Each structure stands twice: as structure tokens, then as C-alpha cells.
Amino acid sequence: MAELWKSLPSWVRNIVVPILVLVLAWNLIWFVVGVVGTLIALLLKALVLVGVAAAVVILVKKAAKS
């Protein structure tokens, strides 16, 4: 691997490789942000669904009593 690295021209080592690393890091960061955002959105939807279901159960029980 060291031989391959040393065989590259200096402009590739100093310009192209850092740009590729930055692009890959940027994409990885946004992938992680997207996954976390999706998980949070699903969690919020589940909480809203549970809350609505609980409200419906409470209202149905109150309506059945009267």
C-alpha cells in the first residue's frame, strides 16, 4: 500500500485524495443524519399514534358508561 501511495503523483496525493476523502466524509455524515432523522420521525409518529389510540379508548369507555 505504501508503494502505491508513493507511486502516485504529488498533485494526486495533495489535491485529489483529500477532496475524495472530504466528499466521502460529507456523504457519510449526511447518511447518518438521514438515518437518525428517519428514526426520530418514526418514533414521533408512533408516539402520536399511541396517544390518539389512548384518547379513543378513553372516550369510548366514557361513552359506554353514560
N, CA, C, O and CB atoms as a CASP TS submission, in Angstrom:
PFRMAT TS
TARGET T0000
AUTHOR 0000-0000-0000
METHOD Language model
MODEL 1
PARENT N/A
ATOM      1  N   MET     1       0.826  -1.193   0.000  1.00  0.00           N
ATOM      2  CA  MET     1       0.000   0.000   0.000  1.00  0.00           C
ATOM      3  C   MET     1       0.869   1.256   0.000  1.00  0.00           C
ATOM      4  O   MET     1       0.552   2.246  -0.659  1.00  0.00           O
ATOM      5  CB  MET     1      -0.939  -0.001   1.209  1.00  0.00           C
ATOM      6  N   ALA     2       1.968   1.199   0.748  1.00  0.00           N
ATOM      7  CA  ALA     2       2.865   2.354   0.796  1.00  0.00           C
ATOM      8  C   ALA     2       3.500   2.598  -0.567  1.00  0.00           C
ATOM      9  O   ALA     2       3.719   3.742  -0.965  1.00  0.00           O
ATOM     10  CB  ALA     2       3.954   2.148   1.860  1.00  0.00           C
ATOM     11  N   GLU     3       3.792   1.514  -1.275  1.00  0.00           N
ATOM     12  CA  GLU     3       4.371   1.672  -2.613  1.00  0.00           C
ATOM     13  C   GLU     3       3.386   2.325  -3.564  1.00  0.00           C
ATOM     14  O   GLU     3       3.753   3.174  -4.376  1.00  0.00           O
ATOM     15  CB  GLU     3       4.811   0.321  -3.169  1.00  0.00           C
ATOM     16  N   LEU     4       2.129   1.916  -3.454  1.00  0.00           N
ATOM     17  CA  LEU     4       1.096   2.532  -4.296  1.00  0.00           C
ATOM     18  C   LEU     4       0.967   4.018  -3.978  1.00  0.00           C
ATOM     19  O   LEU     4       0.877   4.847  -4.884  1.00  0.00           O
ATOM     20  CB  LEU     4      -0.265   1.823  -4.098  1.00  0.00           C
ATOM     21  N   TRP     5       0.958   4.350  -2.698  1.00  0.00           N
ATOM     22  CA  TRP     5       0.830   5.748  -2.288  1.00  0.00           C
ATOM     23  C   TRP     5       2.009   6.572  -2.805  1.00  0.00           C
ATOM     24  O   TRP     5       1.821   7.685  -3.297  1.00  0.00           O
ATOM     25  CB  TRP     5       0.738   5.853  -0.755  1.00  0.00           C
ATOM     26  N   LYS     6       3.206   6.035  -2.696  1.00  0.00           N
ATOM     27  CA  LYS     6       4.386   6.772  -3.140  1.00  0.00           C
ATOM     28  C   LYS     6       4.481   6.849  -4.662  1.00  0.00           C
ATOM     29  O   LYS     6       5.130   7.742  -5.206  1.00  0.00           O
ATOM     30  CB  LYS     6       5.639   6.128  -2.582  1.00  0.00           C
ATOM     31  N   SER     7       3.827   5.905  -5.347  1.00  0.00           N
ATOM     32  CA  SER     7       3.882   5.932  -6.810  1.00  0.00           C
ATOM     33  C   SER     7       2.929   6.967  -7.408  1.00  0.00           C
ATOM     34  O   SER     7       3.056   7.316  -8.582  1.00  0.00           O
ATOM     35  CB  SER     7       3.554   4.555  -7.365  1.00  0.00           C
ATOM     36  N   LEU     8       1.979   7.460  -6.616  1.00  0.00           N
ATOM     37  CA  LEU     8       1.049   8.474  -7.119  1.00  0.00           C
ATOM     38  C   LEU     8       1.772   9.807  -7.286  1.00  0.00           C
ATOM     39  O   LEU     8       2.674  10.129  -6.513  1.00  0.00           O
ATOM     40  CB  LEU     8      -0.161   8.632  -6.166  1.00  0.00           C
ATOM     41  N   PRO     9       1.378  10.577  -8.292  1.00  0.00           N
ATOM     42  CA  PRO     9       1.958  11.923  -8.421  1.00  0.00           C
ATOM     43  C   PRO     9       1.598  12.791  -7.207  1.00  0.00           C
ATOM     44  O   PRO     9       0.580  12.565  -6.554  1.00  0.00           O
ATOM     45  CB  PRO     9       1.465  12.602  -9.727  1.00  0.00           C
ATOM     46  N   SER    10       2.423  13.760  -6.923  1.00  0.00           N
ATOM     47  CA  SER    10       2.201  14.584  -5.725  1.00  0.00           C
ATOM     48  C   SER    10       0.892  15.355  -5.795  1.00  0.00           C
ATOM     49  O   SER    10       0.253  15.557  -4.763  1.00  0.00           O
ATOM     50  CB  SER    10       3.356  15.559  -5.535  1.00  0.00           C
ATOM     51  N   TRP    11       0.465  15.797  -6.995  1.00  0.00           N
ATOM     52  CA  TRP    11      -0.793  16.549  -7.096  1.00  0.00           C
ATOM     53  C   TRP    11      -1.986  15.652  -6.784  1.00  0.00           C
ATOM     54  O   TRP    11      -3.008  16.131  -6.292  1.00  0.00           O
ATOM     55  CB  TRP    11      -0.947  17.163  -8.502  1.00  0.00           C
ATOM     56  N   VAL    12      -1.866  14.361  -7.064  1.00  0.00           N
ATOM     57  CA  VAL    12      -2.950  13.433  -6.708  1.00  0.00           C
ATOM     58  C   VAL    12      -2.986  13.248  -5.193  1.00  0.00           C
ATOM     59  O   VAL    12      -4.055  13.265  -4.584  1.00  0.00           O
ATOM     60  CB  VAL    12      -2.766  12.055  -7.423  1.00  0.00           C
ATOM     61  N   ARG    13      -1.821  13.073  -4.595  1.00  0.00           N
ATOM     62  CA  ARG    13      -1.761  12.879  -3.142  1.00  0.00           C
ATOM     63  C   ARG    13      -2.197  14.124  -2.390  1.00  0.00           C
ATOM     64  O   ARG    13      -2.840  14.018  -1.347  1.00  0.00           O
ATOM     65  CB  ARG    13      -0.351  12.491  -2.718  1.00  0.00           C
ATOM     66  N   ASN    14      -1.856  15.314  -2.905  1.00  0.00           N
ATOM     67  CA  ASN    14      -2.108  16.549  -2.170  1.00  0.00           C
ATOM     68  C   ASN    14      -3.442  17.205  -2.493  1.00  0.00           C
ATOM     69  O   ASN    14      -3.928  18.009  -1.697  1.00  0.00           O
ATOM     70  CB  ASN    14      -1.017  17.515  -2.440  1.00  0.00           C
ATOM     71  N   ILE    15      -4.053  16.890  -3.638  1.00  0.00           N
ATOM     72  CA  ILE    15      -5.286  17.567  -4.041  1.00  0.00           C
ATOM     73  C   ILE    15      -6.443  16.582  -4.211  1.00  0.00           C
ATOM     74  O   ILE    15      -7.497  16.747  -3.597  1.00  0.00           O
ATOM     75  CB  ILE    15      -5.062  18.335  -5.342  1.00  0.00           C
ATOM     76  N   VAL    16      -6.249  15.571  -5.035  1.00  0.00           N
ATOM     77  CA  VAL    16      -7.358  14.674  -5.383  1.00  0.00           C
ATOM     78  C   VAL    16      -7.778  13.818  -4.196  1.00  0.00           C
ATOM     79  O   VAL    16      -8.970  13.711  -3.909  1.00  0.00           O
ATOM     80  CB  VAL    16      -6.966  13.776  -6.556  1.00  0.00           C
ATOM     81  N   VAL    17      -6.840  13.218  -3.514  1.00  0.00           N
ATOM     82  CA  VAL    17      -7.168  12.326  -2.403  1.00  0.00           C
ATOM     83  C   VAL    17      -7.877  13.074  -1.268  1.00  0.00           C
ATOM     84  O   VAL    17      -8.883  12.572  -0.768  1.00  0.00           O
ATOM     85  CB  VAL    17      -5.897  11.656  -1.874  1.00  0.00           C
ATOM     86  N   PRO    18      -7.403  14.249  -0.837  1.00  0.00           N
ATOM     87  CA  PRO    18      -8.148  14.965   0.216  1.00  0.00           C
ATOM     88  C   PRO    18      -9.563  15.353  -0.220  1.00  0.00           C
ATOM     89  O   PRO    18     -10.489  15.311   0.589  1.00  0.00           O
ATOM     90  CB  PRO    18      -7.387  16.219   0.628  1.00  0.00           C
ATOM     91  N   ILE    19      -9.737  15.727  -1.476  1.00  0.00           N
ATOM     92  CA  ILE    19     -11.079  16.077  -1.953  1.00  0.00           C
ATOM     93  C   ILE    19     -11.983  14.853  -1.922  1.00  0.00           C
ATOM     94  O   ILE    19     -13.140  14.949  -1.512  1.00  0.00           O
ATOM     95  CB  ILE    19     -11.018  16.662  -3.382  1.00  0.00           C
ATOM     96  N   LEU    20     -11.469  13.701  -2.352  1.00  0.00           N
ATOM     97  CA  LEU    20     -12.261  12.477  -2.301  1.00  0.00           C
ATOM     98  C   LEU    20     -12.620  12.100  -0.869  1.00  0.00           C
ATOM     99  O   LEU    20     -13.737  11.661  -0.596  1.00  0.00           O
ATOM    100  CB  LEU    20     -11.506  11.337  -2.964  1.00  0.00           C
ATOM    101  N   VAL    21     -11.667  12.272   0.041  1.00  0.00           N
ATOM    102  CA  VAL    21     -11.937  11.970   1.448  1.00  0.00           C
ATOM    103  C   VAL    21     -13.011  12.899   2.000  1.00  0.00           C
ATOM    104  O   VAL    21     -13.898  12.460   2.731  1.00  0.00           O
ATOM    105  CB  VAL    21     -10.650  12.090   2.283  1.00  0.00           C
ATOM    106  N   LEU    22     -12.934  14.184   1.653  1.00  0.00           N
ATOM    107  CA  LEU    22     -13.956  15.130   2.117  1.00  0.00           C
ATOM    108  C   LEU    22     -15.334  14.804   1.562  1.00  0.00           C
ATOM    109  O   LEU    22     -16.330  14.882   2.281  1.00  0.00           O
ATOM    110  CB  LEU    22     -13.573  16.548   1.727  1.00  0.00           C
ATOM    111  N   VAL    23     -15.395  14.440   0.291  1.00  0.00           N
ATOM    112  CA  VAL    23     -16.681  14.094  -0.316  1.00  0.00           C
ATOM    113  C   VAL    23     -17.258  12.846   0.341  1.00  0.00           C
ATOM    114  O   VAL    23     -18.448  12.807   0.656  1.00  0.00           O
ATOM    115  CB  VAL    23     -16.525  13.876  -1.835  1.00  0.00           C
ATOM    116  N   LEU    24     -16.438  11.838   0.548  1.00  0.00           N
ATOM    117  CA  LEU    24     -16.918  10.618   1.207  1.00  0.00           C
ATOM    118  C   LEU    24     -17.364  10.896   2.638  1.00  0.00           C
ATOM    119  O   LEU    24     -18.394  10.386   3.076  1.00  0.00           O
ATOM    120  CB  LEU    24     -15.824   9.546   1.203  1.00  0.00           C
ATOM    121  N   ALA    25     -16.591  11.708   3.374  1.00  0.00           N
ATOM    122  CA  ALA    25     -16.966  12.046   4.750  1.00  0.00           C
ATOM    123  C   ALA    25     -18.281  12.825   4.776  1.00  0.00           C
ATOM    124  O   ALA    25     -19.129  12.577   5.633  1.00  0.00           O
ATOM    125  CB  ALA    25     -15.850  12.864   5.430  1.00  0.00           C
ATOM    126  N   TRP    26     -18.454  13.761   3.846  1.00  0.00           N
ATOM    127  CA  TRP    26     -19.680  14.547   3.762  1.00  0.00           C
ATOM    128  C   TRP    26     -20.885  13.643   3.502  1.00  0.00           C
ATOM    129  O   TRP    26     -21.929  13.789   4.139  1.00  0.00           O
ATOM    130  CB  TRP    26     -19.562  15.608   2.658  1.00  0.00           C
ATOM    131  N   ASN    27     -20.733  12.708   2.559  1.00  0.00           N
ATOM    132  CA  ASN    27     -21.826  11.790   2.259  1.00  0.00           C
ATOM    133  C   ASN    27     -22.128  10.876   3.440  1.00  0.00           C
ATOM    134  O   ASN    27     -23.291  10.579   3.714  1.00  0.00           O
ATOM    135  CB  ASN    27     -21.491  10.958   1.029  1.00  0.00           C
ATOM    136  N   LEU    28     -21.100  10.434   4.133  1.00  0.00           N
ATOM    137  CA  LEU    28     -21.310   9.575   5.295  1.00  0.00           C
ATOM    138  C   LEU    28     -22.027  10.329   6.407  1.00  0.00           C
ATOM    139  O   LEU    28     -22.929   9.789   7.047  1.00  0.00           O
ATOM    140  CB  LEU    28     -19.974   9.030   5.804  1.00  0.00           C
ATOM    141  N   ILE    29     -21.627  11.568   6.637  1.00  0.00           N
ATOM    142  CA  ILE    29     -22.283  12.382   7.671  1.00  0.00           C
ATOM    143  C   ILE    29     -23.756  12.564   7.342  1.00  0.00           C
ATOM    144  O   ILE    29     -24.606  12.401   8.217  1.00  0.00           O
ATOM    145  CB  ILE    29     -21.593  13.761   7.807  1.00  0.00           C
ATOM    146  N   TRP    30     -24.077  12.900   6.083  1.00  0.00           N
ATOM    147  CA  TRP    30     -25.474  13.116   5.730  1.00  0.00           C
ATOM    148  C   TRP    30     -26.270  11.817   5.716  1.00  0.00           C
ATOM    149  O   TRP    30     -27.479  11.837   5.947  1.00  0.00           O
ATOM    150  CB  TRP    30     -25.568  13.789   4.379  1.00  0.00           C
ATOM    151  N   PHE    31     -25.615  10.686   5.448  1.00  0.00           N
ATOM    152  CA  PHE    31     -26.282   9.392   5.555  1.00  0.00           C
ATOM    153  C   PHE    31     -26.683   9.134   7.004  1.00  0.00           C
ATOM    154  O   PHE    31     -27.808   8.715   7.277  1.00  0.00           O
ATOM    155  CB  PHE    31     -25.367   8.257   5.034  1.00  0.00           C
ATOM    156  N   VAL    32     -25.761   9.385   7.931  1.00  0.00           N
ATOM    157  CA  VAL    32     -26.049   9.176   9.351  1.00  0.00           C
ATOM    158  C   VAL    32     -27.149  10.128   9.810  1.00  0.00           C
ATOM    159  O   VAL    32     -28.053   9.719  10.538  1.00  0.00           O
ATOM    160  CB  VAL    32     -24.776   9.375  10.203  1.00  0.00           C
ATOM    161  N   VAL    33     -27.082  11.393   9.392  1.00  0.00           N
ATOM    162  CA  VAL    33     -28.120  12.365   9.753  1.00  0.00           C
ATOM    163  C   VAL    33     -29.475  11.911   9.211  1.00  0.00           C
ATOM    164  O   VAL    33     -30.487  12.022   9.903  1.00  0.00           O
ATOM    165  CB  VAL    33     -27.766  13.775   9.208  1.00  0.00           C
ATOM    166  N   GLY    34     -29.502  11.407   7.992  1.00  0.00           N
ATOM    167  CA  GLY    34     -30.747  10.925   7.403  1.00  0.00           C
ATOM    168  C   GLY    34     -31.319   9.744   8.154  1.00  0.00           C
ATOM    169  O   GLY    34     -32.525   9.684   8.390  1.00  0.00           O
ATOM    170  N   VAL    35     -30.470   8.805   8.531  1.00  0.00           N
ATOM    171  CA  VAL    35     -30.943   7.632   9.266  1.00  0.00           C
ATOM    172  C   VAL    35     -31.480   8.040  10.635  1.00  0.00           C
ATOM    173  O   VAL    35     -32.549   7.587  11.044  1.00  0.00           O
ATOM    174  CB  VAL    35     -29.811   6.597   9.424  1.00  0.00           C
ATOM    175  N   VAL    36     -30.750   8.886  11.335  1.00  0.00           N
ATOM    176  CA  VAL    36     -31.197   9.340  12.654  1.00  0.00           C
ATOM    177  C   VAL    36     -32.493  10.133  12.533  1.00  0.00           C
ATOM    178  O   VAL    36     -33.405   9.960  13.341  1.00  0.00           O
ATOM    179  CB  VAL    36     -30.108  10.197  13.333  1.00  0.00           C
ATOM    180  N   GLY    37     -32.576  10.999  11.529  1.00  0.00           N
ATOM    181  CA  GLY    37     -33.809  11.770  11.321  1.00  0.00           C
ATOM    182  C   GLY    37     -34.999  10.881  11.018  1.00  0.00           C
ATOM    183  O   GLY    37     -36.103  11.124  11.506  1.00  0.00           O
ATOM    184  N   THR    38     -34.781   9.859  10.219  1.00  0.00           N
ATOM    185  CA  THR    38     -35.858   8.923   9.909  1.00  0.00           C
ATOM    186  C   THR    38     -36.310   8.172  11.149  1.00  0.00           C
ATOM    187  O   THR    38     -37.508   7.993  11.368  1.00  0.00           O
ATOM    188  CB  THR    38     -35.415   7.938   8.837  1.00  0.00           C
ATOM    189  N   LEU    39     -35.365   7.734  11.953  1.00  0.00           N
ATOM    190  CA  LEU    39     -35.726   7.028  13.188  1.00  0.00           C
ATOM    191  C   LEU    39     -36.507   7.930  14.143  1.00  0.00           C
ATOM    192  O   LEU    39     -37.472   7.489  14.768  1.00  0.00           O
ATOM    193  CB  LEU    39     -34.467   6.500  13.883  1.00  0.00           C
ATOM    194  N   ILE    40     -36.094   9.177  14.254  1.00  0.00           N
ATOM    195  CA  ILE    40     -36.810  10.115  15.126  1.00  0.00           C
ATOM    196  C   ILE    40     -38.216  10.365  14.591  1.00  0.00           C
ATOM    197  O   ILE    40     -39.171  10.426  15.365  1.00  0.00           O
ATOM    198  CB  ILE    40     -36.038  11.450  15.247  1.00  0.00           C
ATOM    199  N   ALA    41     -38.348  10.510  13.272  1.00  0.00           N
ATOM    200  CA  ALA    41     -39.669  10.727  12.678  1.00  0.00           C
ATOM    201  C   ALA    41     -40.575   9.528  12.927  1.00  0.00           C
ATOM    202  O   ALA    41     -41.749   9.699  13.255  1.00  0.00           O
ATOM    203  CB  ALA    41     -39.546  10.995  11.169  1.00  0.00           C
ATOM    204  N   LEU    42     -40.049   8.327  12.776  1.00  0.00           N
ATOM    205  CA  LEU    42     -40.860   7.131  13.031  1.00  0.00           C
ATOM    206  C   LEU    42     -41.267   7.052  14.502  1.00  0.00           C
ATOM    207  O   LEU    42     -42.396   6.676  14.816  1.00  0.00           O
ATOM    208  CB  LEU    42     -40.086   5.859  12.627  1.00  0.00           C
ATOM    209  N   LEU    43     -40.350   7.405  15.402  1.00  0.00           N
ATOM    210  CA  LEU    43     -40.663   7.392  16.822  1.00  0.00           C
ATOM    211  C   LEU    43     -41.771   8.392  17.148  1.00  0.00           C
ATOM    212  O   LEU    43     -42.692   8.082  17.904  1.00  0.00           O
ATOM    213  CB  LEU    43     -39.412   7.703  17.643  1.00  0.00           C
ATOM    214  N   LEU    44     -41.677   9.601  16.569  1.00  0.00           N
ATOM    215  CA  LEU    44     -42.722  10.606  16.815  1.00  0.00           C
ATOM    216  C   LEU    44     -44.074  10.152  16.265  1.00  0.00           C
ATOM    217  O   LEU    44     -45.105  10.352  16.908  1.00  0.00           O
ATOM    218  CB  LEU    44     -42.327  11.950  16.184  1.00  0.00           C
ATOM    219  N   LYS    45     -44.073   9.543  15.078  1.00  0.00           N
ATOM    220  CA  LYS    45     -45.329   9.041  14.516  1.00  0.00           C
ATOM    221  C   LYS    45     -45.927   7.958  15.398  1.00  0.00           C
ATOM    222  O   LYS    45     -47.141   7.915  15.600  1.00  0.00           O
ATOM    223  CB  LYS    45     -45.106   8.500  13.103  1.00  0.00           C
ATOM    224  N   ALA    46     -45.075   7.083  15.925  1.00  0.00           N
ATOM    225  CA  ALA    46     -45.563   6.026  16.811  1.00  0.00           C
ATOM    226  C   ALA    46     -46.140   6.619  18.095  1.00  0.00           C
ATOM    227  O   ALA    46     -47.176   6.163  18.578  1.00  0.00           O
ATOM    228  CB  ALA    46     -44.432   5.037  17.144  1.00  0.00           C
ATOM    229  N   LEU    47     -45.479   7.623  18.644  1.00  0.00           N
ATOM    230  CA  LEU    47     -45.995   8.265  19.864  1.00  0.00           C
ATOM    231  C   LEU    47     -47.334   8.946  19.617  1.00  0.00           C
ATOM    232  O   LEU    47     -48.241   8.860  20.445  1.00  0.00           O
ATOM    233  CB  LEU    47     -44.986   9.290  20.394  1.00  0.00           C
ATOM    234  N   VAL    48     -47.459   9.617  18.487  1.00  0.00           N
ATOM    235  CA  VAL    48     -48.735  10.258  18.152  1.00  0.00           C
ATOM    236  C   VAL    48     -49.820   9.208  17.980  1.00  0.00           C
ATOM    237  O   VAL    48     -50.942   9.387  18.452  1.00  0.00           O
ATOM    238  CB  VAL    48     -48.605  11.105  16.869  1.00  0.00           C
ATOM    239  N   LEU    49     -49.490   8.117  17.307  1.00  0.00           N
ATOM    240  CA  LEU    49     -50.465   7.045  17.101  1.00  0.00           C
ATOM    241  C   LEU    49     -50.904   6.445  18.429  1.00  0.00           C
ATOM    242  O   LEU    49     -52.095   6.205  18.625  1.00  0.00           O
ATOM    243  CB  LEU    49     -49.881   5.954  16.198  1.00  0.00           C
ATOM    244  N   VAL    50     -49.986   6.201  19.330  1.00  0.00           N
ATOM    245  CA  VAL    50     -50.331   5.656  20.644  1.00  0.00           C
ATOM    246  C   VAL    50     -51.176   6.656  21.428  1.00  0.00           C
ATOM    247  O   VAL    50     -52.126   6.263  22.106  1.00  0.00           O
ATOM    248  CB  VAL    50     -49.055   5.296  21.436  1.00  0.00           C
ATOM    249  N   GLY    51     -50.846   7.921  21.344  1.00  0.00           N
ATOM    250  CA  GLY    51     -51.626   8.941  22.037  1.00  0.00           C
ATOM    251  C   GLY    51     -53.051   9.038  21.517  1.00  0.00           C
ATOM    252  O   GLY    51     -53.995   9.141  22.301  1.00  0.00           O
ATOM    253  N   VAL    52     -53.212   9.005  20.196  1.00  0.00           N
ATOM    254  CA  VAL    52     -54.558   9.051  19.608  1.00  0.00           C
ATOM    255  C   VAL    52     -55.339   7.798  19.991  1.00  0.00           C
ATOM    256  O   VAL    52     -56.524   7.876  20.314  1.00  0.00           O
ATOM    257  CB  VAL    52     -54.482   9.187  18.063  1.00  0.00           C
ATOM    258  N   ALA    53     -54.677   6.648  19.953  1.00  0.00           N
ATOM    259  CA  ALA    53     -55.358   5.401  20.330  1.00  0.00           C
ATOM    260  C   ALA    53     -55.790   5.434  21.793  1.00  0.00           C
ATOM    261  O   ALA    53     -56.888   4.983  22.121  1.00  0.00           O
ATOM    262  CB  ALA    53     -54.440   4.190  20.080  1.00  0.00           C
ATOM    263  N   ALA    54     -54.950   5.956  22.666  1.00  0.00           N
ATOM    264  CA  ALA    54     -55.313   6.059  24.079  1.00  0.00           C
ATOM    265  C   ALA    54     -56.493   7.006  24.266  1.00  0.00           C
ATOM    266  O   ALA    54     -57.393   6.726  25.058  1.00  0.00           O
ATOM    267  CB  ALA    54     -54.113   6.536  24.910  1.00  0.00           C
ATOM    268  N   ALA    55     -56.496   8.108  23.557  1.00  0.00           N
ATOM    269  CA  ALA    55     -57.619   9.048  23.659  1.00  0.00           C
ATOM    270  C   ALA    55     -58.908   8.397  23.167  1.00  0.00           C
ATOM    271  O   ALA    55     -59.961   8.582  23.776  1.00  0.00           O
ATOM    272  CB  ALA    55     -57.328  10.333  22.851  1.00  0.00           C
ATOM    273  N   VAL    56     -58.840   7.652  22.094  1.00  0.00           N
ATOM    274  CA  VAL    56     -60.038   6.977  21.580  1.00  0.00           C
ATOM    275  C   VAL    56     -60.543   5.956  22.591  1.00  0.00           C
ATOM    276  O   VAL    56     -61.749   5.870  22.820  1.00  0.00           O
ATOM    277  CB  VAL    56     -59.743   6.288  20.227  1.00  0.00           C
ATOM    278  N   VAL    57     -59.659   5.188  23.195  1.00  0.00           N
ATOM    279  CA  VAL    57     -60.073   4.197  24.185  1.00  0.00           C
ATOM    280  C   VAL    57     -60.738   4.877  25.366  1.00  0.00           C
ATOM    281  O   VAL    57     -61.771   4.407  25.844  1.00  0.00           O
ATOM    282  CB  VAL    57     -58.874   3.366  24.657  1.00  0.00           C
ATOM    283  N   ILE    58     -60.166   5.975  25.847  1.00  0.00           N
ATOM    284  CA  ILE    58     -60.746   6.694  26.984  1.00  0.00           C
ATOM    285  C   ILE    58     -62.130   7.234  26.618  1.00  0.00           C
ATOM    286  O   ILE    58     -63.072   7.119  27.402  1.00  0.00           O
ATOM    287  CB  ILE    58     -59.816   7.851  27.430  1.00  0.00           C
ATOM    288  N   LEU    59     -62.249   7.821  25.429  1.00  0.00           N
ATOM    289  CA  LEU    59     -63.551   8.373  25.016  1.00  0.00           C
ATOM    290  C   LEU    59     -64.592   7.281  24.837  1.00  0.00           C
ATOM    291  O   LEU    59     -65.754   7.479  25.189  1.00  0.00           O
ATOM    292  CB  LEU    59     -63.408   9.161  23.714  1.00  0.00           C
ATOM    293  N   VAL    60     -64.205   6.144  24.303  1.00  0.00           N
ATOM    294  CA  VAL    60     -65.148   5.028  24.121  1.00  0.00           C
ATOM    295  C   VAL    60     -65.601   4.492  25.472  1.00  0.00           C
ATOM    296  O   VAL    60     -66.776   4.174  25.650  1.00  0.00           O
ATOM    297  CB  VAL    60     -64.505   3.894  23.287  1.00  0.00           C
ATOM    298  N   LYS    61     -64.670   4.388  26.431  1.00  0.00           N
ATOM    299  CA  LYS    61     -65.048   3.911  27.765  1.00  0.00           C
ATOM    300  C   LYS    61     -65.998   4.902  28.447  1.00  0.00           C
ATOM    301  O   LYS    61     -66.951   4.486  29.107  1.00  0.00           O
ATOM    302  CB  LYS    61     -63.788   3.694  28.637  1.00  0.00           C
ATOM    303  N   LYS    62     -65.750   6.200  28.295  1.00  0.00           N
ATOM    304  CA  LYS    62     -66.645   7.200  28.889  1.00  0.00           C
ATOM    305  C   LYS    62     -68.012   7.149  28.233  1.00  0.00           C
ATOM    306  O   LYS    62     -69.031   7.268  28.913  1.00  0.00           O
ATOM    307  CB  LYS    62     -66.050   8.611  28.758  1.00  0.00           C
ATOM    308  N   ALA    63     -68.046   6.972  26.905  1.00  0.00           N
ATOM    309  CA  ALA    63     -69.324   6.909  26.194  1.00  0.00           C
ATOM    310  C   ALA    63     -70.097   5.647  26.585  1.00  0.00           C
ATOM    311  O   ALA    63     -71.327   5.672  26.633  1.00  0.00           O
ATOM    312  CB  ALA    63     -69.095   6.945  24.666  1.00  0.00           C
ATOM    313  N   ALA    64     -69.405   4.560  26.862  1.00  0.00           N
ATOM    314  CA  ALA    64     -70.075   3.320  27.224  1.00  0.00           C
ATOM    315  C   ALA    64     -70.684   3.413  28.618  1.00  0.00           C
ATOM    316  O   ALA    64     -71.707   2.781  28.882  1.00  0.00           O
ATOM    317  CB  ALA    64     -69.099   2.150  27.152  1.00  0.00           C
ATOM    318  N   LYS    65     -70.071   4.196  29.525  1.00  0.00           N
ATOM    319  CA  LYS    65     -70.584   4.339  30.870  1.00  0.00           C
ATOM    320  C   LYS    65     -71.878   5.156  30.905  1.00  0.00           C
ATOM    321  O   LYS    65     -72.760   4.897  31.724  1.00  0.00           O
ATOM    322  CB  LYS    65     -69.539   4.982  31.753  1.00  0.00           C
ATOM    323  N   SER    66     -71.985   6.133  30.021  1.00  0.00           N
ATOM    324  CA  SER    66     -73.163   7.011  30.098  1.00  0.00           C
ATOM    325  C   SER    66     -74.252   6.620  29.132  1.00  0.00           C
ATOM    326  O   SER    66     -75.298   7.268  29.087  1.00  0.00           O
ATOM    327  CB  SER    66     -72.766   8.432  29.838  1.00  0.00           C
TER
END
